[in-house]
Amino acid sequence: MYHNKNETLHYLRDRSSESYGEIIRIHGVKDYKKRADAINKATKRTTQKLKAIILQRSASQAWSKNEIINNILMVTYCSYITMIEYRNKAWPYEYMSFSRRIGELWEPFCTNCFDFPVRDDIELYEPPLFSDVKEQLQQEIRHYINALHLTQKEKNQLLEYYDKVWSLVTSGEIKLELDLHFKIKNINFNVDFKSGFQSNEKGNTNRLLLVASIYQNIISENNECLLFVRADEDDNNHYLQTLKNSGIWDVYCGKETYEQINKYSGFDLLSWINTHIQWEDDLNEDTLQHFQDSDLIKYLSW
């Protein structure tokens, strides 16, 4: 399939055309937001079916892992082309929505390399729940306090102060799930993907620092936290530099990110992108014309 991009695009476009006709009948021509959402969902369903076929055939025909990921990536990319075309047809893109959308599509494209890895010693794992981590830590602290040579009154006072501190820390539940979690040997890798790092990332930066601190200092020392940034970022980005200098996040930007994806998944994603992804050649004329007229071409870059 990955040697036949045009055939894959043709199939997905035909499927999207069928879905779009049905969507117009349901939502009409005025409700553009519902049309856009519906066509995106329809394209995703078709893509999932194609991926299921790939996995079934790969098992029955003993495909190599390299063949599997190549086909998965091609179906994913072609679905993005189709999704962008029909989303633009239903609701023409402007720069904010399109730049954000291109960034959103990049992360799941990259995680394909870990969902279908080439190397044999990698496996995905389910991140812990903060409620479980909290309960375990509370039990350890209570056990420690109860073992101290103090009066029961003093122990109760310590426990009361301890509970007050927890009430401040957990005023809002902390989400420990990031974009990707995988394990190699005895090391857990926890990855967050960012298409770009903006100048207003204070809240996100604080959350990432807290999450990485919990992984490394409370859960286990066998946890590493990686931040993969698509864009090349300069040294003037204060929040990105804060994460780089934290000692608990390993931060990679631009080409470095693709080198790390290759290192951990065993697949050279950057070479695949350079070989197969040609946004301006693959998008249809109407969509490309709109992007040219609206100065959106510059966002077509991974």
PATORMI-765887 format. One line per 8 residues: number of its first residue (from 1); their letters; for each residue x, y, z of C-alpha. Coordinates in Angstrom, 3 decimals, decimal comma, always signed. Example, Ala and Ser with C-alpha at 12.3 -4.5 7.8 and 13.67 -1.06 7.14 Angstrom:
2
1	as	+12,300:-4,500:+7,800  +13,670:-1,060:+7,140
This chain:
302
1	myhnknet	+0,000:+0,000:+0,000  +2,804:+2,432:+0,821  +4,093:+2,028:-2,739  +0,680:+3,100:-4,078  -0,066:+6,447:-2,476  -2,307:+7,595:-5,327  -4,520:+4,508:-5,095  -4,845:+4,922:-1,334
9	lhylrdrs	-5,746:+8,596:-1,750  -8,264:+7,756:-4,464  -9,982:+5,191:-2,244  -10,139:+7,489:+0,796  -11,436:+10,389:-1,294  -14,191:+8,231:-2,745  -15,198:+7,088:+0,730  -15,173:+10,661:+2,012
17	sesygeii	-17,243:+11,794:-0,970  -19,895:+9,200:-0,123  -19,862:+10,236:+3,532  -19,994:+13,935:+2,679  -23,077:+13,492:+0,516  -24,852:+11,774:+3,405  -23,663:+14,460:+5,849  -25,100:+17,228:+3,628
25	rihgvkdy	-28,460:+15,452:+3,605  -28,425:+15,240:+7,399  -27,030:+18,638:+8,355  -27,784:+20,746:+5,279  -25,477:+23,369:+3,841  -25,660:+25,980:+6,601  -24,488:+24,066:+9,690  -20,816:+24,085:+8,683
33	kkradain	-19,466:+23,162:+12,134  -21,498:+19,952:+12,302  -20,534:+19,117:+8,707  -16,841:+19,566:+9,522  -17,035:+17,445:+12,663  -18,996:+14,701:+10,897  -16,607:+14,381:+7,949  -13,614:+14,205:+10,295
41	katkrttq	-15,261:+11,384:+12,226  -16,225:+9,555:+9,022  -12,639:+9,707:+7,723  -11,295:+8,427:+11,035  -13,681:+5,453:+10,906  -12,547:+4,554:+7,394  -8,907:+4,862:+8,449  -9,410:+2,574:+11,433
49	klkaiilq	-10,979:-0,051:+9,173  -8,014:+0,120:+6,797  -5,589:-0,237:+9,695  -7,516:-3,278:+10,920  -7,219:-4,837:+7,450  -3,476:-4,132:+7,443  -3,017:-5,853:+10,797  -5,127:-8,849:+9,764
57	rsasqaws	-3,246:-9,345:+6,502  +0,118:-8,766:+8,152  -0,628:-11,602:+10,568  -1,906:-14,031:+7,915  +0,849:-13,205:+5,421  +3,713:-12,839:+7,925  +4,659:-9,268:+7,055  +7,779:-7,811:+8,595
65	kneiinni	+7,431:-5,099:+11,244  +8,946:-2,652:+8,789  +6,227:-3,435:+6,226  +3,521:-2,917:+8,831  +4,666:+0,520:+9,980  +5,239:+1,675:+6,387  +1,666:+0,794:+5,473  +0,224:+2,263:+8,670
73	lmvtycsy	+2,016:+5,560:+8,096  +0,853:+5,775:+4,475  -2,778:+5,179:+5,400  -2,469:+7,746:+8,192  -0,931:+10,390:+5,942  -3,466:+9,829:+3,153  -6,300:+10,059:+5,670  -4,881:+13,408:+6,804
81	itmieyrn	-4,874:+14,683:+3,228  -8,503:+13,624:+2,762  -9,561:+14,943:+6,148  -7,983:+18,338:+5,469  -9,583:+18,568:+2,013  -13,105:+17,780:+3,178  -12,830:+19,784:+6,394  -11,800:+22,748:+4,249
89	kawpyeym	-14,710:+22,068:+1,910  -17,170:+21,959:+4,808  -15,655:+24,888:+6,699  -12,736:+26,731:+5,048  -9,655:+26,947:+7,232  -8,225:+30,185:+8,591  -4,731:+30,455:+10,012  -5,530:+29,754:+13,684
97	sfsrrige	-7,575:+26,618:+13,054  -5,239:+25,274:+10,383  -1,954:+25,828:+12,227  -3,477:+24,169:+15,303  -4,850:+21,267:+13,255  -1,531:+20,498:+11,569  +0,049:+20,393:+15,009  -2,667:+18,101:+16,371
105	lwepfctn	-2,184:+15,619:+13,531  +1,578:+15,396:+14,048  +1,489:+13,749:+17,477  -0,637:+10,670:+16,556  +1,359:+10,337:+13,331  +4,548:+10,025:+15,400  +3,066:+7,663:+17,985  +2,337:+5,168:+15,182
113	cfdfpvrd	+6,037:+4,318:+15,398  +5,502:+3,127:+18,974  +2,109:+1,516:+18,435  +3,711:-0,592:+15,667  +7,415:-0,598:+16,617  +10,201:-2,109:+14,569  +12,340:-3,100:+17,536  +11,379:-6,159:+19,590
121	dielyepp	+12,081:-4,986:+23,133  +9,586:-2,154:+23,372  +6,077:-2,326:+24,783  +3,396:+0,179:+25,656  +2,269:+0,437:+29,251  -0,698:+1,972:+31,019  +0,236:+5,067:+33,067  -0,665:+5,015:+36,760
129	lfsdvkeq	-3,651:+6,809:+38,203  -2,842:+9,658:+40,552  -5,433:+8,324:+43,000  -3,463:+5,053:+43,257  -0,153:+6,884:+43,698  -1,715:+9,111:+46,360  -3,181:+6,157:+48,261  +0,125:+4,266:+48,238
137	lqqeirhy	+2,065:+7,298:+49,466  -0,495:+8,047:+52,171  -0,270:+4,479:+53,461  +3,533:+4,647:+53,565  +3,525:+7,962:+55,450  +0,870:+6,833:+57,930  +2,775:+3,619:+58,565  +5,971:+5,629:+59,137
145	inalhltq	+4,285:+8,115:+61,523  +2,597:+5,343:+63,510  +5,992:+3,648:+63,983  +7,583:+6,758:+65,523  +8,280:+6,889:+69,264  +5,647:+9,531:+69,948  +2,513:+9,754:+71,977  -0,727:+8,954:+70,199
153	keknqlle	-1,719:+12,604:+70,537  +1,478:+13,712:+68,782  +0,970:+11,136:+66,041  -2,581:+12,341:+65,491  -1,336:+15,923:+65,271  +1,252:+14,961:+62,645  -1,358:+13,069:+60,639  -3,681:+16,052:+60,803
161	yydkvwsl	-0,992:+18,369:+59,412  -0,185:+15,765:+56,763  -3,834:+15,612:+55,659  -3,963:+19,411:+55,443  -0,965:+19,426:+53,107  -2,598:+16,771:+50,919  -5,792:+18,813:+50,738  -3,774:+21,678:+49,229
169	vtsgeikl	-1,877:+19,501:+46,773  -4,962:+17,628:+45,571  -7,409:+20,514:+45,357  -7,580:+19,414:+41,711  -6,828:+15,864:+40,563  -3,512:+15,515:+38,753  -3,561:+13,744:+35,407  -0,451:+11,591:+35,034
177	eldlhfki	-1,305:+10,399:+31,535  +0,828:+11,959:+28,795  +0,744:+11,413:+25,020  +2,809:+8,214:+25,049  +4,012:+5,682:+27,606  +6,345:+2,838:+26,667  +8,757:+0,499:+28,381  +12,173:-0,763:+27,297
185	kninfnvd	+13,671:-3,362:+29,621  +13,106:-1,975:+33,130  +12,769:+1,693:+32,204  +9,412:+3,442:+31,767  +9,444:+6,304:+29,270  +6,763:+8,975:+29,550  +6,507:+11,237:+26,518  +4,722:+14,497:+25,819
193	fksgfqsn	+4,530:+15,789:+22,237  +4,323:+19,473:+21,374  +4,077:+20,796:+17,836  +5,527:+24,086:+19,063  +6,222:+25,728:+22,389  +4,458:+29,057:+22,699  +5,338:+32,036:+24,848  +2,214:+31,558:+27,002
201	ekgntnrl	+2,945:+28,046:+28,268  +3,162:+28,848:+31,998  +0,271:+26,633:+33,087  +1,362:+23,727:+30,903  +4,984:+24,086:+32,046  +3,994:+23,938:+35,715  +1,875:+20,840:+35,099  +4,693:+19,092:+33,225
209	llvasiyq	+7,135:+19,847:+36,043  +4,714:+18,453:+38,611  +3,951:+15,312:+36,603  +7,630:+14,525:+35,929  +8,457:+15,096:+39,593  +5,784:+12,575:+40,621  +7,057:+10,005:+38,116  +10,688:+10,269:+39,152
217	niisenne	+10,545:+11,099:+42,857  +7,437:+9,295:+44,061  +6,511:+6,484:+41,668  +9,936:+5,117:+40,732  +13,445:+6,154:+39,774  +13,040:+3,921:+36,711  +10,955:+6,584:+34,977  +12,229:+8,982:+32,334
225	cllfvrad	+10,230:+11,904:+30,978  +10,808:+13,031:+27,386  +9,447:+16,130:+25,672  +9,371:+15,890:+21,859  +8,879:+19,257:+20,139  +8,281:+19,335:+16,388  +9,532:+22,853:+15,737  +13,060:+24,130:+16,175
233	eddnnhyl	+12,822:+26,371:+19,226  +15,196:+29,189:+20,078  +16,924:+29,682:+23,425  +14,758:+32,718:+24,253  +11,679:+30,638:+25,074  +11,619:+30,957:+28,865  +9,196:+28,115:+29,572  +10,979:+25,663:+27,298
241	qtlknsgi	+14,302:+26,554:+28,919  +12,724:+25,986:+32,329  +11,884:+22,417:+31,336  +15,328:+21,884:+29,794  +17,029:+23,040:+32,976  +14,704:+21,183:+35,340  +16,732:+17,996:+35,468  +13,562:+15,922:+35,238
249	wdvycgke	+12,631:+16,474:+31,575  +14,791:+15,550:+28,585  +13,770:+18,048:+25,895  +14,312:+17,565:+22,156  +13,353:+19,914:+19,332  +13,213:+19,686:+15,532  +15,633:+17,151:+14,089  +16,617:+15,989:+17,577
257	tyeqinky	+13,041:+14,810:+18,122  +13,122:+12,582:+15,050  +16,497:+11,190:+16,109  +14,982:+10,188:+19,444  +11,938:+8,614:+17,792  +14,331:+6,572:+15,656  +16,422:+5,659:+18,703  +13,509:+4,376:+20,780
265	sgfdllsw	+11,132:+2,955:+18,144  +13,750:+1,672:+15,704  +12,131:+3,479:+12,757  +13,594:+6,412:+10,811  +10,487:+8,570:+10,680  +12,288:+11,636:+9,321  +13,466:+9,739:+6,242  +9,934:+8,427:+5,723
273	inthiqwe	+8,539:+11,961:+5,890  +11,133:+13,291:+3,462  +10,392:+10,456:+1,031  +6,608:+10,245:+1,130  +5,075:+13,464:+2,425  +4,514:+16,106:-0,241  +1,644:+18,212:+1,009  +1,546:+20,615:-1,922
281	ddlnedtl	+1,651:+17,815:-4,491  -0,923:+15,603:-2,771  -3,639:+18,091:-1,783  -6,309:+18,691:-4,411  -6,361:+21,922:-6,410  -9,279:+23,574:-4,582  -7,713:+23,079:-1,168  -4,270:+24,150:-2,344
289	qhfqdsdl	-5,691:+27,275:-3,966  -7,436:+28,235:-0,734  -4,207:+27,741:+1,218  -2,290:+29,874:-1,258  -4,891:+32,636:-1,193  -5,037:+32,572:+2,617  -1,257:+32,301:+3,135  -1,582:+28,917:+4,849
297	ikylsw	+1,030:+27,055:+2,788  +3,722:+27,936:+5,329  +2,045:+25,686:+7,910  +2,435:+22,607:+5,709  +5,688:+21,501:+7,261  +6,690:+18,661:+9,545
